[in-house]
C-alpha cells in the first residue's frame, strides 16, 4: 500500500537475483492480481478480521485458486470460520512462538469433497477420559487440528488468552448496565470452557 515497503521488496528481489520470476506490486489486498492468474495465495502478518475482509473483497480472484496460506497475528477464529463457511478444507494448522510472540498459520485447500471433510473435522467430540465436549464453536476458536495435537506454544497462548478474558470480565463487571451482566456471564462461561479443554488435553504434549 506504501512506496517504502514496495521499494524495499524490489531491492530484496533484485539482490536475490529473482527479478525475472517475482513480480512486486503495490495495491490493496487481492486487487493486484487478475482472476485465474495464481493458484495459491498467502496472506500473513495481520489480524484475522483484516484477512477475512481481504478474502471477502477479493472473492472474484479466488476462482481457480487451489491453496490459501493464512497467518493471522490475532483472531484466528475469524479466519477458520471464513474458511469453513466458504467451503475450503482446513488441511493443516500450526502454532509457534518467537521473540515473545505467538503465531498461528493455516493452510486451506479447494477440494470437491470439502463439505464431507469439514463435517468430520468439526464434529463435536468428547475429550478422552472426560465429559468435556469439544464443540464446533470451541474448535473454530482454538483450532480443530491444534486441539488434536497441542504443543507447548498452544498451551501458552490459551493461558494468556484466559488472563485477557479475565481482565475484560472484571472491566465489564464494574458496569451497572444489565447488558454488562449478560456479557460478564458469557465471558465467564467461555473462560470455563477453555479451562476445561486445556485440563483434558494430553499433558505430555506440553
Backbone bond lengths (Angstrom), bond angles and torsions (degrees), N, CA, C in turn:
res aa  C-N    CA-C-N  psi(-1)  N-CA   C-N-CA  omega(-1)  CA-C   N-CA-C  phi
1 X - - - 1.453 - - 1.523 112.32 -
2 X 1.363 117.16 -19.53 1.471 121.13 -176.40 1.527 110.62 -124.97
3 X 1.325 115.83 153.20 1.461 120.49 -176.27 1.525 113.23 -67.37
4 X 1.348 117.43 -35.20 1.461 120.00 -178.29 1.518 113.24 -58.27
5 X 1.331 118.40 -57.09 1.472 120.01 177.48 1.525 113.05 -61.47
6 X 1.334 116.81 -32.93 1.461 120.21 178.41 1.526 110.71 -61.38
7 X 1.335 116.37 -47.80 1.463 120.07 -179.56 1.516 111.40 -67.79
8 X 1.330 116.69 -37.28 1.470 119.88 177.92 1.525 110.31 -62.18
9 X 1.334 116.70 -42.31 1.463 120.33 179.00 1.524 110.78 -65.17
10 X 1.304 116.89 -41.04 1.471 119.99 177.82 1.522 111.61 -60.55
11 X 1.334 116.49 -42.05 1.478 120.04 178.74 1.523 110.47 -63.03
12 X 1.330 116.42 -43.68 1.468 119.57 -179.12 1.523 111.29 -63.02
13 X 1.328 116.49 -41.47 1.463 120.26 179.11 1.529 109.98 -64.27
14 X 1.331 116.71 -42.74 1.467 120.73 -179.30 1.525 110.58 -65.43
15 X 1.337 117.00 -43.30 1.466 121.01 -179.95 1.523 111.63 -63.88
16 X 1.335 116.23 -28.94 1.467 119.94 178.49 1.526 111.98 -84.07
17 X 1.328 116.64 -4.19 1.457 120.22 179.57 1.518 113.56 71.91
18 X 1.338 116.52 26.33 1.463 120.53 -175.19 1.525 113.21 -113.10
19 X 1.330 118.09 18.39 1.469 120.70 -177.54 1.530 112.16 -60.71
20 X 1.316 116.89 -26.07 1.462 119.84 179.24 1.511 113.46 -77.52
21 X 1.317 117.06 -15.79 1.464 120.53 -175.83 1.521 113.14 -112.33
22 X 1.347 117.68 -23.36 1.458 121.30 -173.71 1.523 110.23 -114.12
23 X 1.307 115.40 127.72 1.462 121.81 176.78 1.523 108.35 -103.54
24 X 1.329 116.94 118.83 1.463 122.31 179.65 1.521 108.22 -97.69
25 X 1.338 116.49 124.83 1.463 120.28 -175.09 1.522 110.42 -131.52
26 X 1.309 115.57 150.77 1.465 121.30 176.62 1.511 108.83 -110.10
27 X 1.333 116.34 127.49 1.460 119.07 179.33 1.510 111.14 176.84
28 X 1.314 115.16 178.68 1.455 122.82 -175.43 1.524 110.26 -95.67
29 X 1.331 116.24 113.56 1.457 120.15 175.09 1.509 113.32 58.78
30 X 1.329 115.28 -129.98 1.457 120.69 -177.21 1.517 112.89 -89.00
31 X 1.342 116.85 8.26 1.462 120.38 -179.85 1.525 112.07 -63.96
32 X 1.338 117.44 -20.24 1.467 120.58 -175.07 1.527 113.03 -83.63
33 X 1.339 117.79 -4.25 1.468 119.43 179.32 1.528 109.57 -117.60
34 X 1.326 114.91 155.86 1.467 120.94 178.21 1.520 109.32 -97.10
35 X 1.330 117.65 152.68 1.469 119.83 176.12 1.519 110.82 -55.66
36 X 1.317 116.86 132.61 1.454 121.63 178.71 1.511 114.83 81.78
37 X 1.336 117.98 -0.07 1.464 120.37 -176.60 1.523 112.53 -76.42
38 X 1.326 117.80 -31.60 1.458 121.13 -176.15 1.530 110.14 -129.52
39 X 1.335 116.14 156.37 1.462 119.19 175.68 1.526 112.15 -115.25
40 X 1.337 117.43 1.70 1.462 121.49 176.01 1.521 108.49 -146.22
41 X 1.321 115.76 141.41 1.461 121.89 -178.52 1.522 109.24 -132.69
42 X 1.320 116.70 133.39 1.458 122.71 173.40 1.517 108.90 -115.05
43 X 1.331 116.44 130.50 1.464 122.55 173.69 1.518 106.32 -128.09
44 X 1.321 117.01 117.53 1.465 119.86 -171.18 1.522 111.64 -143.28
45 X 1.338 114.31 158.46 1.453 120.59 170.60 1.507 115.66 80.96
46 X 1.332 117.26 26.43 1.471 120.43 178.73 1.524 108.10 -147.35
47 X 1.326 116.39 176.58 1.451 120.58 -178.96 1.515 112.51 -71.65
48 X 1.329 115.15 156.16 1.454 120.03 -179.04 1.514 113.28 -61.94
49 X 1.338 117.63 -37.30 1.467 120.50 179.88 1.524 110.91 -63.12
50 X 1.337 117.55 -38.05 1.466 120.82 178.97 1.526 110.68 -70.53
51 X 1.322 117.10 -39.47 1.465 120.34 176.71 1.524 109.68 -58.63
52 X 1.324 116.57 -45.00 1.463 121.07 179.54 1.526 110.89 -62.26
53 X 1.329 117.56 -41.02 1.467 119.61 -179.78 1.529 110.82 -65.94
54 X 1.328 117.44 -36.43 1.468 120.91 177.35 1.527 110.39 -64.35
55 X 1.328 116.37 -43.28 1.464 120.43 178.97 1.527 110.89 -65.86
56 X 1.325 116.60 -42.05 1.468 120.13 179.27 1.524 111.42 -61.77
57 X 1.330 116.04 -47.36 1.462 119.95 -177.49 1.523 112.36 -70.76
58 X 1.329 116.99 -22.17 1.460 119.99 -177.53 1.512 114.27 -108.54
59 X 1.328 117.48 23.09 1.469 119.34 -175.05 1.528 112.71 -59.52
60 X 1.332 116.88 -30.94 1.467 119.36 178.77 1.524 111.31 -63.99
61 X 1.333 117.05 -22.28 1.469 121.16 -178.91 1.538 112.15 -87.73
62 X 1.333 117.60 -4.29 1.464 120.60 -175.36 1.525 112.99 -88.04
63 X 1.329 117.85 -8.94 1.460 120.52 177.95 1.526 109.66 -60.87
64 X 1.303 116.96 124.88 1.461 121.69 -179.38 1.510 114.44 87.91
65 X 1.339 117.94 -9.47 1.462 120.68 177.24 1.527 108.65 -74.27
66 X 1.314 116.57 133.02 1.458 121.78 -177.32 1.528 113.17 -104.64
67 X 1.335 116.60 -19.19 1.467 118.24 -174.93 1.519 110.44 -146.24
68 X 1.337 115.28 137.53 1.460 123.24 172.65 1.519 108.27 -119.70
69 X 1.316 117.24 127.73 1.460 122.19 172.81 1.525 106.29 -111.97
70 X 1.320 116.58 115.45 1.457 122.39 -170.85 1.517 110.12 -124.59
71 X 1.339 116.14 128.21 1.456 120.17 -177.19 1.527 109.39 -129.72
72 X 1.333 116.88 88.85 1.462 119.80 177.69 1.526 111.40 -79.98
73 X 1.327 116.40 135.14 1.465 119.22 174.79 1.529 110.76 -71.71
74 X 1.317 116.50 -35.97 1.465 123.64 174.70 1.528 106.96 -142.65
75 X 1.337 115.62 165.73 1.461 119.16 174.96 1.512 114.59 71.39
76 X 1.327 116.74 39.28 1.462 119.74 178.09 1.518 113.14 -59.59
77 X 1.336 116.44 -30.92 1.457 119.98 -179.93 1.514 112.69 -61.70
78 X 1.341 117.47 -35.54 1.466 120.66 177.16 1.524 110.21 -61.42
79 X 1.326 116.13 -41.32 1.459 120.92 -177.38 1.529 110.56 -69.17
80 X 1.331 117.07 -44.77 1.470 119.37 178.97 1.525 111.05 -60.50
81 X 1.333 116.50 -41.41 1.461 119.39 -179.49 1.533 110.45 -63.57
82 X 1.339 117.38 -41.25 1.458 119.96 178.04 1.524 110.30 -62.14
83 X 1.325 116.85 -46.54 1.468 121.79 -179.67 1.526 110.05 -57.94
84 X 1.324 117.33 -44.46 1.462 121.27 -179.97 1.523 111.40 -66.68
85 X 1.326 117.03 -48.83 1.465 121.15 -174.78 1.522 112.96 -69.62
86 X 1.326 117.41 -19.88 1.468 120.54 179.66 1.530 112.11 -105.72
87 X 1.341 114.94 18.41 1.466 122.02 171.64 1.521 114.11 59.72
88 X 1.338 114.80 50.33 1.461 121.53 168.71 1.526 107.60 -110.56
89 X 1.317 115.67 151.41 1.463 121.35 177.92 1.524 109.72 -93.29
90 X 1.330 116.58 118.75 1.467 121.33 176.32 1.524 107.95 -76.32
91 X 1.321 115.76 86.28 1.464 121.53 -170.64 1.523 113.06 -74.63
92 X 1.339 116.72 -34.62 1.464 120.19 -178.31 1.521 110.25 -145.53
93 X 1.332 115.51 150.38 1.456 122.74 172.01 1.519 108.08 -138.14
94 X 1.327 115.93 148.34 1.461 120.90 175.61 1.520 108.72 -144.32
95 X 1.316 116.02 150.59 1.455 121.49 175.00 1.516 107.56 -136.23
96 X 1.325 116.91 132.15 1.451 121.01 -178.03 1.519 109.73 -149.30
97 X 1.314 114.94 161.09 1.453 120.29 -178.95 1.510 111.71 -123.99
98 X 1.342 115.06 157.46 1.455 120.66 177.22 1.510 110.29 -173.81
99 X 1.333 116.76 137.40 1.467 121.99 179.07 1.525 112.30 55.41
100 X 1.339 115.23 37.40 1.453 119.77 177.63 1.509 114.85 77.15
101 X 1.316 118.15 8.32 1.459 121.72 179.56 1.525 110.37 -119.38
102 X 1.324 114.70 157.72 1.459 120.91 179.19 1.521 108.74 -120.92
103 X 1.332 115.61 135.54 1.459 121.46 -177.10 1.532 109.88 -126.40
104 X 1.327 114.97 139.47 1.456 121.22 171.10 1.520 108.37 -110.45
105 X 1.302 116.52 141.87 1.460 121.37 176.55 1.519 108.85 -132.41
106 X 1.328 116.06 141.85 1.455 121.81 -176.91 1.518 109.78 -133.27
107 X 1.304 115.58 143.37 1.451 120.59 175.17 1.520 107.85 -123.15
108 X 1.331 116.63 120.25 1.457 122.37 -179.70 1.520 109.50 -114.45
109 X 1.326 115.69 143.60 1.456 120.44 -177.87 1.522 110.52 -127.48
110 X 1.331 115.26 150.74 1.461 121.68 174.04 1.522 108.08 -84.49
111 X 1.330 117.04 124.11 1.463 121.77 -178.81 1.530 109.49 -138.80
112 X 1.333 117.18 144.98 1.466 119.03 179.75 1.525 113.53 -67.05
113 X 1.342 116.95 -27.74 1.466 121.10 -178.43 1.518 112.13 -101.64
114 X 1.346 116.85 29.87 1.461 120.78 -170.67 1.526 112.28 -62.37
115 X 1.314 118.98 -36.75 1.461 119.33 -176.82 1.527 111.58 -66.85
116 X 1.318 116.60 -39.05 1.463 119.58 176.37 1.528 110.45 -66.11
117 X 1.326 116.27 -40.82 1.461 120.42 -179.91 1.528 110.93 -65.41
118 X 1.338 117.04 -40.91 1.462 119.86 179.75 1.517 112.07 -69.22
119 X 1.335 116.52 -36.12 1.463 119.43 177.37 1.532 110.27 -60.60
120 X 1.315 116.22 -39.19 1.466 120.08 178.93 1.521 111.20 -74.33
121 X 1.336 116.92 -41.64 1.461 120.44 -177.39 1.520 111.40 -62.68
122 X 1.324 116.74 -41.03 1.462 120.99 -174.07 1.529 113.40 -101.67
123 X 1.313 117.72 14.66 1.462 118.19 178.37 1.525 109.87 -64.31
124 X 1.321 115.97 143.22 1.465 119.60 178.26 1.523 109.17 -65.37
125 X 1.310 116.05 137.07 1.467 120.17 -179.17 1.514 110.28 -139.89
126 X 1.318 114.81 145.61 1.451 121.16 176.99 1.520 108.48 -89.58
127 X 1.311 116.20 129.80 1.463 119.81 -178.68 1.519 110.32 -68.80
128 X 1.325 117.95 140.56 1.466 122.06 -175.29 1.532 112.20 -55.16
129 X 1.333 114.90 136.55 1.454 120.87 175.90 1.507 114.60 71.30
130 X 1.346 117.08 20.43 1.460 119.58 -177.93 1.519 109.95 -149.56
131 X 1.313 115.46 177.31 1.460 121.98 173.04 1.528 111.03 -106.83
132 X 1.323 116.35 11.30 1.461 121.24 -176.34 1.519 109.79 -78.67
133 X 1.334 115.60 125.42 1.458 121.21 179.97 1.521 109.71 -98.33
134 X 1.311 115.38 125.40 1.459 120.54 176.45 1.530 106.74 -90.37
135 X 1.319 116.15 97.41 1.455 121.48 -175.88 1.525 111.33 -75.54
136 X 1.327 115.06 169.73 1.459 119.86 176.41 1.527 110.36 -59.59
137 X 1.340 117.26 -42.37 1.455 120.51 -178.41 1.526 111.65 -62.81
138 X 1.318 117.40 -40.94 1.464 120.41 178.32 1.526 110.79 -67.35
139 X 1.328 116.89 -36.20 1.463 119.58 178.41 1.530 110.98 -69.14
140 X 1.329 117.22 -37.26 1.457 119.50 175.62 1.525 110.68 -63.26
141 X 1.315 116.46 -36.75 1.455 121.04 -179.65 1.523 111.99 -73.23
142 X 1.332 116.72 -47.09 1.464 121.52 -170.07 1.522 113.74 -100.13
143 X 1.326 116.96 -17.65 1.459 120.44 179.35 1.513 112.14 103.86
144 X 1.350 118.70 115.01 1.464 120.18 -178.55 1.519 113.25 -64.15
145 X 1.320 117.03 -33.52 1.468 119.60 179.38 1.529 111.32 -86.39
146 X 1.325 116.91 -32.59 1.466 119.64 178.86 1.531 111.45 -67.20
147 X 1.330 117.13 -35.29 1.463 119.74 178.86 1.522 111.71 -74.33
148 X 1.317 117.06 -17.72 1.468 120.43 177.10 1.527 110.87 -78.14
149 X 1.324 116.78 -33.88 1.471 121.52 -178.83 1.522 109.29 -136.25
150 X 1.338 117.91 68.56 1.470 120.21 -176.89 1.524 111.77 -69.77
151 X 1.327 115.48 145.14 1.456 119.45 175.17 1.531 109.98 -119.65
152 X 1.305 116.96 -175.65 1.462 121.76 -176.92 1.519 111.98 -60.19
153 X 1.328 116.27 -39.15 1.461 119.87 -178.87 1.532 110.78 -67.43
154 X 1.321 116.76 -37.02 1.463 120.71 177.55 1.523 110.15 -58.62
155 X 1.325 117.38 -47.70 1.466 120.43 -179.84 1.527 110.68 -63.79
156 X 1.331 116.41 -40.93 1.464 119.97 179.65 1.520 110.83 -62.00
157 X 1.320 117.21 -41.85 1.464 121.23 179.30 1.513 110.74 -59.49
158 X 1.320 116.89 -49.22 1.458 118.88 -173.27 1.522 113.11 -77.09
159 X 1.325 117.63 -25.30 1.462 119.16 171.43 1.528 109.83 -67.53
160 X 1.343 116.60 -36.89 1.464 120.87 175.49 1.525 110.94 -67.27
161 X 1.335 116.27 -42.12 1.468 119.78 179.33 1.527 111.22 -63.07
162 X 1.326 116.93 -36.32 1.467 119.90 177.79 1.522 111.45 -63.33
163 X 1.329 116.27 -38.56 1.468 119.25 177.33 1.526 110.87 -65.18
164 X 1.326 116.56 -39.30 1.465 119.93 178.03 1.528 110.84 -64.83
165 X 1.330 116.05 -43.35 1.461 120.01 179.18 1.514 111.42 -61.41
166 X 1.325 116.36 -38.73 1.463 119.76 179.24 1.522 110.53 -65.84
167 X 1.323 116.37 -38.94 1.465 119.56 177.46 1.521 111.80 -63.55
168 X 1.334 116.29 -41.43 1.466 120.12 177.91 1.523 110.08 -65.97
169 X 1.334 116.15 -42.33 1.467 119.65 -179.37 1.519 111.32 -60.43
170 X 1.326 117.08 -41.93 1.460 120.46 179.36 1.515 111.31 -64.88
171 X 1.333 116.13 -37.99 1.463 119.93 178.38 1.521 110.69 -65.03
172 X 1.327 116.26 -43.80 1.463 120.85 179.11 1.526 110.35 -65.21
173 X 1.328 116.91 -36.62 1.462 121.26 -177.10 1.521 112.45 -63.96
174 X 1.324 117.22 -21.89 1.464 120.20 -178.85 1.527 112.57 -77.54
175 X 1.342 116.21 -10.48 1.464 120.42 179.69 1.523 110.23 -86.48
176 X 1.317 116.04 149.14 1.470 121.25 178.59 1.530 112.16 -96.37
177 X 1.312 118.53 -0.49 1.465 122.05 -178.43 1.526 110.91 -70.49
178 X 1.316 116.41 143.45 1.462 120.97 178.86 1.522 111.36 -62.71
179 X 1.350 116.73 -37.47 1.462 120.15 178.49 1.525 111.37 -61.41
180 X 1.328 115.66 -30.70 1.462 119.89 178.84 1.526 111.23 -68.75
181 X 1.343 117.18 -34.04 1.457 120.19 177.95 1.532 110.01 -63.47
182 X 1.330 115.04 -41.52 1.465 119.43 179.06 1.521 110.48 -65.76
183 X 1.335 116.87 -43.77 1.461 120.47 179.22 1.517 111.21 -63.28
184 X 1.331 116.58 -40.25 1.462 120.64 178.51 1.524 110.84 -60.63
185 X 1.335 116.59 -43.12 1.464 120.69 179.18 1.526 111.14 -64.50
186 X 1.338 116.72 -39.85 1.462 120.86 178.67 1.528 111.14 -63.24
187 X 1.332 116.31 -43.16 1.464 120.74 179.78 1.521 111.02 -65.98
188 X 1.327 116.52 -39.98 1.460 120.43 179.38 1.528 110.60 -64.21
189 X 1.337 115.94 -41.55 1.470 119.67 -179.92 1.526 110.68 -67.13
190 X 1.327 117.91 -41.11 1.456 120.64 178.92 1.529 110.48 -62.47
191 X 1.316 116.64 -44.61 1.467 120.34 178.22 1.519 110.67 -59.86
192 X 1.312 116.34 -42.17 1.470 120.74 179.56 1.528 110.90 -62.32
193 X 1.328 116.37 -42.55 1.466 120.06 179.71 1.530 111.42 -63.96
194 X 1.334 116.26 -43.93 1.468 119.75 179.34 1.521 110.49 -63.26
195 X 1.329 117.33 -43.12 1.460 121.15 178.67 1.527 111.06 -60.75
196 X 1.327 116.98 -40.70 1.468 120.69 178.90 1.520 110.94 -63.25
197 X 1.336 116.55 -42.04 1.464 120.23 179.26 1.524 110.40 -64.18
198 X 1.322 117.26 -47.56 1.468 120.52 -179.00 1.526 111.31 -60.85
199 X 1.325 116.24 -36.83 1.475 120.00 -179.12 1.518 112.54 -68.07
200 X 1.333 117.40 -24.34 1.454 120.77 -174.36 1.530 113.85 -102.39
201 X 1.325 117.80 -8.76 1.456 119.77 178.48 1.519 110.34 -75.05
202 X 1.341 117.09 155.14 1.470 120.66 -176.63 1.513 112.44 -59.09
203 X 1.329 116.63 119.60 1.466 120.47 -176.26 1.528 112.65 -76.28
204 X 1.336 117.19 -19.20 1.468 118.60 179.91 1.527 111.80 -73.51
205 X 1.343 116.80 -4.84 1.472 119.99 176.94 1.522 111.18 -87.95
206 X 1.332 117.64 -8.18 1.462 120.66 -172.56 1.516 111.62 -75.49
